[in-house]
């Protein structure tokens, strides 16, 4: 069985943390970008990624530094705007406190930082829907799946030793020419 991508492990770890964290949303935390259309109980929390940047970090073995933006949306419905704001701010505070407990999510991440929040409200009849989104910047390191460029394929090298004192010295100052074989088990 293949291992899940790190990005998926991160999102699942966040969902688990929030479900077990005794927030106002209780078990209503999901990996989703949308609001369920039937029998909705509020509040609820959606967790998903919105962007990712990748750069090569190491050459041997090759590793990538990945930075992802994770959104944690706290959603609720209410009759009074002030009370709805206060309720969502309390839920968001619970989420922030849980996320700050383990900034590596059990060793999956290198770094986790809250980078901003956004508030949106959409009137829907007598009971408006409101959302408070927490934006997190996450960083982790990842190795390519193929493994073709790993050091395990490095079997030997040729080395020339010389005593020249710069470019002006001729090749006759060559002292030794060696072959180093790293494949000693075969």
N, C-alpha and C positions, 0 to 999 in steps of 0.2 A: 504494500500500500504506500502511495506517495504521501509525503508530508504536505500539509496545507501551506500556502504562501504566507509569509510573515505578516503581510498586511491583513489577511483574514484572521490570523491568530490574534493580532492586536485588537481588531474590532470585537471578536468573540470574548476576549479578556475584559474589555470595557463593559460589554453587556452583562457578563457574569458579575463583575464588580458592582455594577449599579443595581442588579437584581438582588444581590445578597446584602446590599448596603442599607436596606430599610429606609428608602426614600419615600416621599409622598406618592410616587408612581408605583410602588410595590413591585409586582412582577410584570408590569406593563412596560417593558423595555425590549426593543427589537432592533434588528439589523434591517433598517428600512428607510427609504426616502419619502414614503408616502404615508398618509393617514388611512387607517382601515376605514372602509366605507359602510360597514354594518356593525350595529351594536357596539358603539364606541363607549368605553368607560374612561373618563379623564381623571387625573392627568396621565399622560403617557410620554415616553421618551423614545426618540429615534436616534440611531447611531449609524453614521456612514462617512465615507471619505469623499472629499471634493476635489483634491488635487494631489499631485506627487511630482517631486523633482528628483532626479537621479544624477549622480556624478561618480566617476571612478575615484576610489579612495586609495586602494593599494594595487600594486601590479603583480606581486608574487607572494601568495596566491592572489588572484584578482578578486577584489571586493568592491562593492558599491555602497556609497552613503545615500540612503533614501530619506527624503523628508516628505512627510505626508501631512495634509491638513485634514483633521478629523472634526466633524460637526456632531455635537450632541444637542439635539433639539428637545426642549421641554415644552410640551403643549398642554393647554388646558382651555376650558370653556367657562364662562361666568357671566353674571348679569351686570356687575358693577366694575368699571374699568380700574378703579383704585384697588379694589380687593383682588381683582385678577392679577394686576401688576405685583402686588405684595405676595400673592400665592406663588406666582412663577419665580419671583426673586428668591423666595424661601427654597423652592425646589432646586433652583440653579445653585444656590449656596450649598445644599446637600451634595449635589453632584461635584462641585468644586472640591469640597472637603474630602470626598472619597477618592477623587483623582489625585489629590496631593499626597495621599497616604503612601503610594508606591509609584514613584516617577519612572520606574523601569517596567512596570506591569509584570513583575516576576522575572525580570531579566530579559524580556523580549526587546525592550527599547533601550536606547542609549540616553535619550532625553525626551521629556514631556513638558510642555509649557502652555499655559493658557495664554492665548494671544489676542483675544477679544470676545465681545458678546454683541449680539444683535437682537433687537426686539421688533416683532411684527404683530399687528392685530388686523383681523379681517372680520368685519361685522357680518353676522349671519342671523338675521332675524332678531329675536329677543335675547339670544344668548351668543355673544361674539366669541370667536375662536382667537386665541393669542398664542404666540410662540416666543420663547426666549432661547436663542441658539448660542451655545458656548463653542468657540472656535479654538482648537488645540493644534499646536505645531509639534509634531512627533519626529524623532530621528532614530533610525536604526541602520545597521550594516547588514549587507546581504551578499552572498557568494553566488555567482552564476550557476545555473542548474547543470550545465554540460560538464564542467570540470575539466575541459580539454586542455586548459592552460595552467594546470597545477604543477607544483614542484615535483610531484611524484614522477613526472615524465623527464625530469632533469637527471640524466644518467652519467654524465661525465663532461670533462672539459680539457682543452689543451692550454698549457701555460708556458710562456717564455720568460725566463729570468735573464736580465742583462744588467750590466754595471755602467751603462752610458749615463752621462751627466747632462742630458738634454738632447735636442734635435741635431746638434752639430757633431755628435759622436757617430762613427760608422758602425755598421752591423757586426764588426768583428769583436765587439765587446760582449757578445752573447755568451752567457755563462752556461745556461742549461735550457733544455726543451723537454717538458714533462707532459704526460697524459695522465689525468686523474680519472679513474673509473669509479663511479659511485655505485654501480650495480654489482655489489660484492656477493649478493646471495645467489647469483646464477653462474 
